[in-house]
């Protein structure tokens, strides 16, 4: 059980540092179930010339989501 809390704390620190570096939003969500995995998504919107990035890491009962936008230079 100690390993789970250590891994969760390390994931939280990494997510916080990434959010601070990218100027992103950090969302921490508890879930009513068990989930383990990760997700990365990048969506480009041509009309606004912006790319949305989403990074999610789930560790059993908590999901860390980091979301940021990159505006393309014209």
Secondary structure, 3 states (H helix, E strand, C coil): CHHHHHHHHHHHHHHHHHHHHHCCEEEEEEEEEEEEEEEEEEEEECCCCEEEEEEEEEEEEEEEEEEEEEECCC
